[in-house]
Amino acid sequence: MKVDAQNDVSLGTKLLTAGTAACIADLATFPLDTAKVRMQIAGLGRAVLVASPEGSVMAVRTVQPGLIQTIGSIVRNEGMRYAISIYKKFCINSIPGGHLAMLFEGVLLSEGGCRSLYGGLSAGLQRQMCFASVRLGLYDSVKTLYAGFLDGSRGTSTVDNGPINIGVRIAAGITTGALAVLLAQPTDVVKVRLQAGNSGPSRRYTSTMQAYRHIAVNEGTAGLWKGTFPNISRNAIVNVAEIVCYDIIKEKILSSGLLQDGIPCHFSAAVAAGLCTTLAASPVDVVKTRYMNSSPGEYKGAIDVTVRMFINEGPMSFYKGFIPSFSRLVSWNIVLWITYEQIKIQTKKLQHSN
């Protein structure tokens, strides 16, 4: 009888492995996440008033730029602001014109713009180390625990032993997702504020630690845990769509004999899990991002954000940033699961060799 490799790994190793794999995935896909946040907060009350020749006035919504345009805009516009700040530190007469232009171009593209794409990275990595280590690292342990209580099994999900009840998997995904949010919510608030750039209150923050201090002093504990309820809702959906879908799809691939337990199998299951996650979580993700990035008192709560978005921007506003969200989640899932599975394999080999 075959035993799942997870049962051979200690809880601390599971947590560390999950957090490390998630940090690597975040590093690889962070610019896409930044573009997604910018697209989700675009159009916050920014309708343009146009006067007709007859004198009537009507509100026209501006067209939202796509993924490539958003990334290009971040690099150009915010890179230029950084370049200007560098320029002010030097005397223009001390640098020849041609060299000055080259300096500006280099700073614009390599420093300011790229730095903006990775705004909030340190908070993002802190979030993943706290968040993913709980929601992913605890998933198998909680699944095993629930299987013993609810499914009457010994909690081993393998091809030989048969699949664990899907209800047990969903319950485990919801539990670990909610627990992870309760622990890591302040890191998510800071990450969203910094990624939002000059939109909303985030322009007041100069660093990750300064953002934590500023929110704690000016908004209190409620500010650090702002948006906890919509984030719990989102991550319950994300965990079920991402981890549970990956778990089930990988198991089906292995049981059908289509692929062996290796990188091609992990890649296929990760792509499917990323697609399911994007479709299921985008509406809640947009509401969460809007609410966490809002100024104090701007919204009464997540329900108020939802109602106002629906009335002012229409139902499609809940899928703002869908393309970067899809691109990011699929690529993130690919990097996460392949890294996570490979680290588990190497960890098991080390343990067996010792």
C-alpha positions in Angstrom: 0.0 0.0 0.0 1.3 3.4 -1.1 1.6 6.2 1.5 1.5 9.9 0.5 4.8 11.6 0.7 3.3 14.3 2.8 2.9 11.9 5.7 6.7 11.4 5.8 7.3 15.2 6.2 7.2 17.1 9.5 4.7 19.9 9.9 7.5 22.5 10.2 9.0 21.3 6.9 5.6 21.5 5.2 5.1 25.1 6.4 8.6 26.2 5.3 8.4 24.4 2.0 5.0 26.0 1.2 6.2 29.5 2.2 9.4 29.2 0.2 7.7 27.9 -3.0 5.1 30.8 -2.7 7.9 33.4 -2.4 9.6 32.1 -5.5 6.3 32.2 -7.4 5.7 35.8 -6.2 9.2 36.9 -7.3 8.5 35.5 -10.8 5.0 37.0 -11.3 4.9 40.2 -9.1 4.8 42.7 -12.1 1.6 41.0 -13.3 0.1 41.3 -9.9 1.0 45.0 -9.7 -0.7 45.5 -13.1 -3.7 43.6 -11.9 -4.1 45.8 -8.9 -3.7 49.0 -11.0 -6.4 47.8 -13.4 -8.7 46.8 -10.6 -8.6 50.2 -8.9 -8.9 52.1 -12.2 -12.1 54.1 -12.7 -12.7 54.9 -9.1 -15.2 57.7 -9.6 -13.3 59.1 -12.6 -16.0 59.5 -15.2 -15.3 62.3 -17.7 -18.0 65.0 -18.3 -18.5 65.8 -22.0 -20.5 68.8 -23.2 -22.4 68.5 -26.5 -22.9 71.5 -28.9 -26.5 71.8 -27.7 -25.2 72.4 -24.2 -26.2 69.1 -22.6 -23.6 67.4 -20.4 -23.2 63.6 -20.2 -20.8 61.4 -18.3 -18.5 59.2 -20.3 -16.4 56.4 -18.8 -12.9 56.3 -20.0 -11.6 53.2 -21.7 -9.5 51.0 -19.4 -6.0 50.2 -20.8 -5.0 46.6 -21.2 -2.3 44.6 -19.6 0.6 45.6 -21.8 -0.5 49.3 -21.8 -0.8 49.2 -18.0 2.7 47.8 -17.6 4.1 50.3 -20.1 2.3 53.2 -18.4 3.8 52.2 -15.0 7.3 52.0 -16.5 7.1 55.3 -18.4 5.2 57.5 -16.0 6.6 56.4 -12.7 10.0 55.8 -14.1 9.9 59.5 -15.3 9.1 60.7 -11.8 12.0 58.7 -10.4 14.3 60.0 -13.2 13.4 63.6 -12.4 14.2 63.1 -8.8 17.7 61.8 -9.8 18.1 64.7 -12.2 17.5 67.2 -9.4 20.4 65.7 -7.5 22.9 66.6 -10.2 23.9 69.9 -11.8 22.7 69.9 -15.4 25.8 71.8 -16.5 28.1 69.2 -15.1 26.8 66.4 -17.4 27.0 66.7 -21.2 23.7 66.6 -23.0 24.2 63.2 -24.7 25.3 61.6 -21.5 22.4 63.2 -19.6 19.9 61.7 -22.0 21.5 58.3 -21.7 21.4 58.7 -17.9 17.7 59.5 -18.0 16.9 56.6 -20.3 18.8 54.1 -18.1 17.2 55.4 -14.9 13.7 55.5 -16.5 13.8 51.9 -17.7 16.0 50.1 -15.3 15.4 51.9 -12.0 12.2 53.9 -11.6 9.8 51.9 -13.9 11.0 48.4 -12.8 11.0 49.6 -9.2 7.3 50.6 -9.5 6.4 47.2 -11.0 7.9 45.6 -7.8 6.4 48.1 -5.4 5.3 46.3 -2.3 7.5 43.3 -3.0 8.8 43.0 0.5 5.3 43.1 1.9 4.3 40.5 -0.7 7.1 38.2 0.3 6.2 38.6 4.0 2.6 37.9 3.1 3.5 34.7 1.2 5.7 33.4 3.9 2.9 33.8 6.5 0.0 33.2 4.2 1.0 30.3 1.9 2.8 28.4 4.6 -0.6 28.2 6.5 -3.1 27.8 3.6 -0.9 25.3 1.6 1.4 23.9 4.3 -1.4 23.0 6.6 -3.8 21.7 3.9 -2.7 18.1 3.9 -2.7 17.9 7.7 -6.1 19.5 8.0 -7.4 17.2 5.2 -6.1 14.2 7.0 -7.7 15.4 10.3 -11.1 16.1 8.7 -11.0 12.8 6.8 -10.7 10.9 10.1 -13.7 12.8 11.5 -16.0 13.2 8.5 -15.0 10.6 6.0 -14.2 7.7 8.3 -10.9 7.2 6.5 -7.3 7.2 7.8 -6.6 10.4 5.8 -4.4 9.0 3.1 -5.1 10.4 -0.3 -3.4 8.1 -2.8 -4.3 6.3 -5.9 -4.1 2.9 -4.1 -6.2 3.9 -1.2 -8.9 5.7 -3.2 -9.7 9.4 -3.1 -10.8 11.3 0.0 -14.3 12.7 -0.1 -14.4 16.0 -2.0 -16.3 17.6 0.9 -13.4 16.9 3.2 -11.0 18.6 0.7 -13.3 21.6 0.4 -13.6 21.9 4.2 -9.9 21.7 4.6 -9.3 24.4 1.9 -11.8 26.8 3.5 -10.3 26.2 6.9 -6.7 26.8 6.0 -7.6 29.8 3.7 -9.6 31.5 6.4 -6.9 30.9 9.1 -4.2 32.2 6.8 -6.1 35.5 6.2 -6.6 36.0 10.0 -2.8 35.7 10.5 -1.5 37.5 7.5 -4.1 40.3 6.7 -1.8 43.2 7.6 0.8 42.2 5.1 -1.9 42.0 2.4 -3.2 45.5 3.2 0.3 47.0 3.0 1.1 45.1 -0.2 -2.1 46.4 -1.9 -1.5 50.0 -0.8 2.1 50.0 -2.1 1.2 48.3 -5.3 -1.5 50.9 -6.0 1.2 53.5 -6.5 -0.1 57.1 -6.3 -3.8 56.1 -6.2 -5.6 56.7 -2.9 -3.7 56.8 0.4 -0.7 54.8 -0.8 1.2 57.9 -2.0 1.9 58.6 1.7 4.1 55.5 2.1 7.8 55.5 1.5 8.7 52.0 2.6 7.0 48.8 3.8 7.8 49.4 7.5 6.7 53.1 7.3 3.4 51.8 5.8 2.8 49.5 8.7 3.5 52.3 11.2 1.4 54.8 9.3 -1.6 52.5 9.1 -1.3 51.4 12.8 -1.0 55.0 14.0 -3.7 56.6 11.8 -6.1 53.8 11.3 -5.4 51.5 14.2 -5.8 47.8 14.4 -8.9 48.0 12.2 -6.8 49.5 9.5 -4.3 46.7 9.5 -7.0 44.1 9.3 -9.1 46.2 6.9 -11.0 44.0 4.4 -10.6 40.8 6.4 -14.1 39.6 5.7 -13.9 40.0 1.9 -10.4 38.5 2.0 -11.6 35.5 3.9 -14.4 35.1 1.3 -11.9 35.4 -1.5 -9.3 33.0 0.0 -11.9 30.4 0.8 -12.8 30.5 -2.9 -9.1 30.6 -4.0 -8.1 27.8 -1.7 -10.9 25.5 -3.0 -10.4 26.5 -6.6 -6.6 26.4 -6.4 -5.5 23.8 -4.0 -8.5 21.5 -4.1 -8.7 21.6 -7.9 -4.9 20.9 -8.2 -5.3 18.1 -5.7 -8.2 16.5 -7.6 -6.9 17.1 -11.1 -3.4 15.7 -10.3 -5.0 12.7 -8.7 -7.2 12.1 -11.8 -4.2 12.4 -14.1 -2.2 9.9 -12.1 -5.1 7.4 -11.7 -5.9 7.5 -15.4 -2.3 6.8 -16.3 -2.0 9.8 -18.6 1.2 11.1 -17.0 3.6 9.9 -14.3 4.1 11.9 -11.1 6.5 14.5 -12.4 6.8 18.0 -13.8 4.5 17.5 -16.8 1.7 16.2 -14.5 2.3 19.1 -12.0 2.4 21.6 -14.9 -1.0 20.4 -16.3 -2.7 20.4 -13.0 -1.3 23.8 -12.2 -2.7 25.4 -15.4 -6.1 24.0 -14.8 -6.1 25.1 -11.2 -5.0 28.6 -12.2 -7.9 28.9 -14.7 -10.5 27.7 -12.1 -9.1 30.2 -9.5 -9.3 33.2 -11.8 -12.9 32.5 -12.9 -14.1 31.9 -9.3 -12.1 34.6 -7.4 -11.9 37.6 -9.7 -15.1 39.4 -8.4 -14.2 39.0 -4.8 -10.6 40.0 -5.5 -11.7 43.3 -7.2 -13.9 44.2 -4.2 -11.1 43.3 -1.8 -8.6 45.4 -3.6 -10.9 48.4 -3.9 -11.8 48.3 -0.2 -8.3 47.8 1.2 -6.9 50.6 -1.0 -9.7 53.1 0.0 -9.3 56.0 2.3 -10.8 55.8 5.8 -14.6 56.4 5.6 -14.7 56.1 1.8 -16.8 52.9 2.0 -19.0 51.5 4.7 -17.8 48.0 4.0 -17.3 45.4 1.4 -21.1 45.2 0.6 -21.0 49.0 0.0 -18.1 48.6 -2.4 -20.0 45.9 -4.3 -23.2 47.8 -4.6 -21.5 51.0 -5.7 -19.3 49.2 -8.3 -22.4 47.5 -9.7 -24.4 50.7 -9.9 -21.6 53.1 -11.2 -19.5 50.8 -13.3 -21.7 47.8 -14.2 -21.3 44.1 -13.7 -18.2 43.7 -15.8 -16.3 45.9 -13.3 -16.0 42.8 -11.1 -13.8 41.3 -13.8 -11.5 44.3 -14.2 -7.9 43.2 -14.5 -9.1 39.7 -15.6 -6.3 39.2 -18.2 -3.4 40.1 -15.8 -5.1 38.2 -13.0 -5.4 35.1 -15.3 -1.8 35.5 -16.5 -0.5 36.0 -13.0 -2.5 33.2 -11.4 -1.7 30.6 -14.1 2.0 31.5 -14.2 2.0 31.7 -10.4 0.4 28.3 -10.0 2.9 26.8 -12.4 5.9 28.2 -10.6 4.3 27.4 -7.1 3.3 23.8 -7.7 6.4 22.7 -9.7 8.7 24.4 -7.1 6.6 23.0 -4.2 6.6 19.4 -5.6 10.3 19.5 -6.4 11.2 20.8 -2.9 9.0 18.0 -1.4 10.8 15.4 -3.4 14.2 16.6 -2.5 13.2 17.0 1.2 12.0 13.4 1.2 15.2 12.2 -0.4 17.3 14.0 2.3 15.2 12.6 5.1 15.5 9.0 3.7 19.2 9.4 3.2 19.6 10.3 6.8 
